[in-house]
């Protein structure tokens, strides 16, 4: 279960059209019991441990449980919360056969494979507390008639701010300086030989959706040259306001960039997008920030390019798989500023995505629709960004 299904995220339209009549009837059955009655809800979150009681708004951990336990149980629903999500003996696996709703997060994802969906006979709804549902086999979810939704917009500010921080950390070669401070060293040359100003550099974002646009807005005051690549162009007025230039051809944009930021969802088209060959075409000494998804990068190719100096610095908080194993090569490559997956789980973001989950659960129990932008799979069809 430590890996996401390899057949994630293609358009479900062709899948649905090829279903047998018996499969089609199972979709109808699932939709018919999608509201009413008492439900078993399982939430998979990271443990708060000794920090769980440090802040009453720390709701994104197991102990906090999104702050919805009292509300759910007051209505007679059963609410199970765990961090144990992998393997046949895990707590999650035990509850798969009879749960109705599964809530997970990108920060401690419960990988929902086709096998798990097949076992989950009562499953109606898969909710992501946050943004990014690529831990779910969306094809299988669509074919089973499930609803998949996330709290769109809940942590866009959090992630964009974090990306800006990482750009500055890499550009100014901050991490070696910090290490000197805590180890008692004092070697200015060891930092200054590869520290630069951000002003005047060319920054390109691969993806200019909600997070990408916020990052471009925050970068503008630094007097940088802004480029972006996306399926869709930014609205003309906003593009002019940002001073950003659209690059239709990704491979034409990338070699122009001193700094590359990844802001695209993980799909079949973007999985392994930055492989050895594409990385070789980047400007030598490029800096890369990736808070999107680890699997967009070829793990070993990134580590090798950091070791050779072709990538002068790599920072992000996304890995594959998650949690990252202790022997993951990104932990040991030079010139990195990696962290666990934290950018989208600030306290402010937690409160937003907890409120969003509660709102969608309320709507689900009443048989009402969600805000349209929250759907990843609805009535057997994937959202456009995942096709």
C-alpha positions as CSV (number, residue, x, y, z in Angstrom):
1,X,0.0,0.0,0.0
2,X,3.0,2.3,0.1
3,X,2.6,3.2,-3.5
4,X,-0.2,4.9,-5.4
5,X,-1.8,2.9,-8.1
6,X,0.1,3.2,-11.3
7,X,-3.1,3.7,-13.3
8,X,-4.2,6.9,-11.6
9,X,-5.9,9.8,-13.1
10,X,-7.1,9.4,-16.6
11,X,-10.4,10.5,-17.9
12,X,-13.1,8.2,-16.7
13,X,-15.5,8.9,-19.6
14,X,-14.1,6.0,-21.7
15,X,-14.1,3.7,-18.6
16,X,-17.7,4.4,-17.8
17,X,-18.9,3.9,-21.4
18,X,-17.3,0.5,-21.5
19,X,-18.9,-0.8,-18.3
20,X,-21.1,-3.8,-18.4
21,X,-24.7,-3.4,-17.4
22,X,-24.0,-5.1,-14.0
23,X,-21.3,-2.6,-13.3
24,X,-23.6,0.3,-14.3
25,X,-26.2,-1.0,-11.8
26,X,-23.6,-0.9,-9.0
27,X,-23.0,2.8,-9.7
28,X,-26.7,3.4,-9.3
29,X,-26.8,1.4,-6.1
30,X,-23.9,3.4,-4.6
31,X,-25.6,6.7,-5.5
32,X,-28.9,5.6,-4.1
33,X,-27.5,5.1,-0.6
34,X,-25.3,8.1,-0.6
35,X,-27.5,10.0,1.9
36,X,-29.6,9.1,4.9
37,X,-29.0,6.8,7.8
38,X,-26.1,6.5,10.3
39,X,-22.7,6.3,8.8
40,X,-19.3,4.9,9.7
41,X,-16.6,7.6,8.9
42,X,-12.9,6.8,9.1
43,X,-10.3,9.6,9.2
44,X,-6.6,9.0,8.5
45,X,-4.3,11.7,9.8
46,X,-0.8,12.1,11.2
47,X,-0.3,11.8,15.0
48,X,0.0,14.9,17.1
49,X,1.8,13.1,19.9
50,X,3.2,15.5,22.5
51,X,2.2,18.5,20.4
52,X,-1.5,17.5,20.2
53,X,-2.5,19.6,23.2
54,X,-0.2,22.5,22.4
55,X,-2.8,24.5,20.4
56,X,-6.6,24.1,20.6
57,X,-6.7,24.8,16.8
58,X,-4.3,22.0,16.0
59,X,-7.2,20.0,14.5
60,X,-5.4,18.3,11.6
61,X,-3.8,15.5,13.7
62,X,-5.3,12.2,14.9
63,X,-6.0,13.7,18.3
64,X,-7.7,16.7,16.8
65,X,-9.7,14.7,14.3
66,X,-10.7,17.9,12.4
67,X,-12.7,18.9,15.4
68,X,-15.8,17.1,14.2
69,X,-16.0,14.1,16.6
70,X,-18.6,15.6,18.9
71,X,-20.7,16.8,16.0
72,X,-20.6,13.5,14.2
73,X,-21.3,11.4,17.3
74,X,-24.2,13.6,18.4
75,X,-25.9,12.6,15.2
76,X,-25.3,8.9,15.9
77,X,-22.5,8.4,13.4
78,X,-19.4,6.3,14.2
79,X,-16.1,8.1,13.8
80,X,-12.8,6.2,13.7
81,X,-9.6,8.1,13.5
82,X,-6.1,6.6,13.0
83,X,-2.7,7.1,11.5
84,X,-2.3,3.3,10.8
85,X,-3.0,3.0,7.1
86,X,-0.7,0.6,5.4
87,X,-0.8,-3.1,5.1
88,X,-3.4,-5.8,5.6
89,X,-3.1,-5.6,9.4
90,X,-3.6,-1.8,9.6
91,X,-6.4,-0.2,11.4
92,X,-7.7,1.3,8.1
93,X,-7.7,-2.1,6.4
94,X,-9.8,-3.5,9.3
95,X,-12.5,-0.9,8.7
96,X,-12.4,-0.9,4.8
97,X,-15.3,-3.5,4.4
98,X,-17.9,-1.5,6.2
99,X,-16.9,2.2,6.2
100,X,-19.1,4.7,4.4
101,X,-16.9,7.7,4.3
102,X,-13.1,7.9,4.2
103,X,-11.3,11.1,5.0
104,X,-7.6,11.5,4.3
105,X,-5.0,14.2,3.8
106,X,-2.1,14.8,1.4
107,X,0.2,15.1,4.4
108,X,-0.3,11.5,5.6
109,X,-2.2,9.9,2.7
110,X,-4.2,6.8,2.8
111,X,-3.5,5.2,-0.5
112,X,-6.9,4.1,-1.9
113,X,-6.2,1.5,-4.5
114,X,-8.6,-0.3,-6.8
115,X,-8.3,-3.3,-4.4
116,X,-9.4,-1.3,-1.4
117,X,-12.3,0.2,-3.4
118,X,-13.4,-3.3,-4.3
119,X,-13.4,-4.4,-0.7
120,X,-15.2,-1.3,0.5
121,X,-18.8,-2.5,-0.2
122,X,-20.4,0.4,1.7
123,X,-18.1,3.2,0.6
124,X,-19.9,6.3,-0.8
125,X,-17.6,9.2,-0.3
126,X,-13.8,9.9,-0.4
127,X,-12.8,13.3,1.1
128,X,-9.4,14.9,1.0
129,X,-8.9,17.3,3.9
130,X,-6.8,19.7,1.9
131,X,-5.9,19.8,-1.8
132,X,-4.7,16.9,-4.0
133,X,-6.5,13.6,-4.3
134,X,-3.9,11.6,-6.3
135,X,-3.5,9.1,-3.4
136,X,-6.8,7.7,-4.7
137,X,-7.2,5.5,-7.8
138,X,-9.6,7.9,-9.4
139,X,-10.4,5.6,-12.3
140,X,-11.5,2.9,-9.9
141,X,-13.5,5.4,-7.8
142,X,-15.3,6.7,-10.9
143,X,-16.1,3.2,-12.2
144,X,-17.5,2.3,-8.7
145,X,-19.8,5.4,-8.7
146,X,-18.1,7.0,-5.8
147,X,-17.8,10.7,-5.1
148,X,-14.3,12.1,-4.6
149,X,-13.9,15.7,-3.3
150,X,-11.4,18.0,-1.7
151,X,-11.5,21.4,0.0
152,X,-10.4,23.4,-3.0
153,X,-8.7,26.7,-2.0
154,X,-8.2,25.7,1.7
155,X,-4.4,25.9,1.7
156,X,-3.5,27.8,-1.4
157,X,-2.2,30.8,0.5
158,X,-0.3,28.5,2.8
159,X,1.5,26.7,0.0
160,X,2.2,29.9,-2.0
161,X,3.8,31.6,1.0
162,X,5.9,28.5,1.6
163,X,7.1,28.4,-2.0
164,X,8.3,32.0,-1.8
165,X,10.1,31.1,1.4
166,X,11.9,28.2,-0.3
167,X,12.9,30.3,-3.3
168,X,14.6,32.8,-0.9
169,X,16.2,30.0,1.2
170,X,17.8,28.5,-1.9
171,X,18.7,31.7,-3.6
172,X,20.5,33.1,-0.5
173,X,22.1,29.7,0.4
174,X,20.5,29.9,3.8
175,X,20.7,26.3,5.0
176,X,24.5,26.1,5.2
177,X,24.5,29.3,7.2
178,X,22.0,27.9,9.6
179,X,24.1,24.8,10.1
180,X,27.1,26.9,10.8
181,X,25.2,28.8,13.5
182,X,24.1,25.7,15.3
183,X,27.4,23.9,15.0
184,X,29.5,26.8,16.2
185,X,31.2,27.4,12.9
186,X,31.9,30.7,11.2
187,X,32.9,30.4,7.5
188,X,31.4,33.2,5.4
189,X,33.0,31.9,2.2
190,X,31.2,28.6,2.7
191,X,27.9,30.5,2.2
192,X,28.7,33.5,0.0
193,X,30.2,31.6,-2.9
194,X,26.8,30.5,-4.0
195,X,24.4,33.1,-2.6
196,X,22.6,35.5,-5.0
197,X,19.9,38.2,-5.0
198,X,16.5,37.2,-6.2
199,X,16.1,40.4,-8.1
200,X,16.6,40.1,-11.8
201,X,16.3,36.4,-12.0
202,X,13.9,34.5,-14.2
203,X,11.3,32.4,-12.3
204,X,9.1,30.0,-14.1
205,X,6.1,28.2,-12.7
206,X,4.9,24.9,-14.2
207,X,1.2,25.3,-13.5
208,X,-0.6,28.6,-12.9
209,X,-3.7,27.6,-11.1
210,X,-4.8,29.0,-7.7
211,X,-1.4,28.5,-6.0
212,X,0.6,29.4,-9.1
213,X,-1.2,32.7,-9.5
214,X,-0.7,33.6,-5.8
215,X,3.0,32.8,-6.1
216,X,3.3,35.1,-9.2
217,X,1.6,37.9,-7.3
218,X,4.0,37.5,-4.4
219,X,7.0,37.4,-6.6
220,X,6.2,40.6,-8.6
221,X,7.6,43.0,-6.0
222,X,11.0,41.3,-6.2
223,X,11.5,42.6,-9.7
224,X,12.0,39.2,-11.3
225,X,11.2,38.0,-14.8
226,X,8.1,35.9,-14.5
227,X,7.2,33.0,-16.9
228,X,4.4,30.5,-16.6
229,X,3.3,27.3,-18.4
230,X,-0.2,25.9,-18.0
231,X,-3.0,24.3,-20.0
232,X,-4.9,27.6,-19.8
233,X,-3.7,31.2,-20.0
234,X,-4.3,33.5,-17.1
235,X,-7.0,36.1,-17.7
236,X,-5.5,39.0,-19.7
237,X,-6.0,41.7,-17.0
238,X,-4.4,39.6,-14.3
239,X,-1.6,38.5,-16.7
240,X,-0.9,42.2,-17.4
241,X,-1.0,43.1,-13.7
242,X,1.4,40.4,-12.8
243,X,3.7,41.1,-15.7
244,X,3.9,37.4,-16.4
245,X,4.6,35.9,-19.8
246,X,2.8,32.8,-21.0
247,X,5.0,30.0,-22.4
248,X,2.9,27.4,-24.3
249,X,5.9,25.1,-24.8
250,X,7.2,23.8,-21.5
251,X,10.5,22.6,-23.0
252,X,11.1,26.1,-24.5
253,X,10.4,27.8,-21.1
254,X,12.5,25.6,-18.8
255,X,16.0,26.4,-20.1
256,X,15.2,30.1,-19.7
257,X,14.6,29.8,-15.9
258,X,17.0,30.4,-13.1
259,X,14.3,29.1,-10.7
260,X,11.6,26.6,-11.5
261,X,8.5,26.1,-9.3
262,X,6.3,23.1,-9.7
263,X,2.6,23.9,-9.3
264,X,0.9,21.3,-11.4
265,X,-1.3,18.4,-10.1
266,X,0.0,14.8,-10.4
267,X,-1.7,13.2,-13.4
268,X,-0.6,10.5,-15.8
269,X,0.8,13.3,-18.0
270,X,2.9,14.8,-15.2
271,X,4.0,11.7,-13.4
272,X,7.8,11.5,-13.9
273,X,7.6,14.8,-15.9
274,X,11.1,15.8,-14.8
275,X,13.1,12.8,-15.8
276,X,16.8,12.5,-16.5
277,X,16.5,13.8,-20.0
278,X,14.4,16.9,-19.2
279,X,16.6,17.8,-16.2
280,X,19.6,17.6,-18.5
281,X,18.1,20.4,-20.6
282,X,17.7,22.8,-17.7
283,X,20.1,25.6,-17.1
284,X,23.1,24.5,-15.2
285,X,22.8,25.8,-11.6
286,X,19.0,25.9,-11.7
287,X,17.1,26.0,-8.5
288,X,13.9,24.0,-8.1
289,X,11.0,24.3,-5.7
290,X,8.4,21.5,-5.6
291,X,5.5,21.6,-3.2
292,X,3.2,19.9,-5.7
293,X,3.8,16.2,-5.7
294,X,7.1,14.2,-5.4
295,X,6.2,11.7,-8.1
296,X,6.3,14.5,-10.7
297,X,10.1,14.2,-10.4
298,X,12.2,11.2,-11.1
299,X,13.6,10.6,-7.7
300,X,17.1,9.4,-8.6
301,X,17.5,11.8,-11.5
302,X,17.0,14.7,-9.0
303,X,19.5,13.3,-6.6
304,X,22.0,12.7,-9.3
305,X,21.6,16.2,-10.7
306,X,22.0,17.7,-7.2
307,X,25.2,15.7,-6.7
308,X,26.6,16.8,-10.0
309,X,25.7,20.5,-9.4
310,X,23.4,20.7,-12.4
311,X,20.7,21.4,-10.0
312,X,22.2,23.9,-7.6
313,X,19.5,23.6,-5.0
314,X,16.2,21.6,-4.5
315,X,13.6,22.4,-2.0
316,X,10.1,21.1,-1.3
317,X,7.9,19.2,1.1
318,X,6.5,16.5,-1.2
319,X,8.0,13.0,-1.5
320,X,7.0,9.7,-3.0
321,X,5.9,7.7,-1.1
322,X,4.8,9.6,1.9
323,X,5.9,9.3,4.7
324,X,9.3,9.1,3.0
325,X,11.4,6.1,4.0
326,X,14.6,6.8,6.0
327,X,16.7,5.7,3.0
328,X,15.0,8.1,0.5
329,X,17.9,9.6,-1.6
330,X,16.5,13.1,-1.3
331,X,17.4,13.0,2.4
332,X,21.1,12.7,1.6
333,X,21.6,14.7,-1.6
334,X,23.6,17.9,-1.4
335,X,22.2,21.4,-1.5
336,X,18.6,20.5,-0.6
337,X,16.2,22.2,1.8
338,X,13.6,19.4,2.1
339,X,11.0,19.1,4.9
340,X,8.1,16.7,5.6
341,X,4.9,17.6,3.9
342,X,3.9,20.7,5.9
343,X,3.3,23.6,3.5
344,X,-0.5,23.2,3.3
345,X,-1.1,22.2,6.9
346,X,-0.6,25.5,8.8
347,X,-3.0,26.1,11.7
348,X,-4.9,28.5,9.5
349,X,-5.1,26.0,6.7
350,X,-6.2,23.2,9.1
351,X,-9.1,25.4,10.3
352,X,-10.2,26.0,6.7
353,X,-10.0,22.4,5.5
354,X,-11.7,21.1,8.7
355,X,-14.6,23.5,8.1
356,X,-14.7,22.4,4.4
357,X,-14.9,18.8,5.4
358,X,-17.6,19.4,7.9
359,X,-19.6,21.4,5.3
360,X,-19.3,18.6,2.7
361,X,-20.3,15.9,5.3
362,X,-23.4,17.9,6.2
363,X,-24.3,18.2,2.6
364,X,-23.7,14.5,2.0
365,X,-25.9,13.4,4.9
366,X,-28.7,15.6,3.4
367,X,-28.1,14.4,-0.1
368,X,-27.1,17.8,-1.3
369,X,-24.4,18.8,-3.9
370,X,-21.0,20.1,-2.9
371,X,-19.5,23.3,-4.2
372,X,-18.7,22.4,-7.8
373,X,-15.0,23.3,-7.6
374,X,-14.6,20.7,-4.8
375,X,-15.4,17.7,-7.0
376,X,-12.6,15.5,-8.3
377,X,-14.9,12.7,-9.3
378,X,-18.6,13.3,-9.8
379,X,-21.1,11.0,-11.5
380,X,-18.3,8.9,-13.0
381,X,-16.4,11.8,-14.6
382,X,-13.0,13.3,-13.5
383,X,-12.4,17.0,-13.0
384,X,-10.8,18.6,-16.1
385,X,-7.3,19.0,-14.5
386,X,-7.1,15.2,-13.9
387,X,-8.0,14.2,-17.5
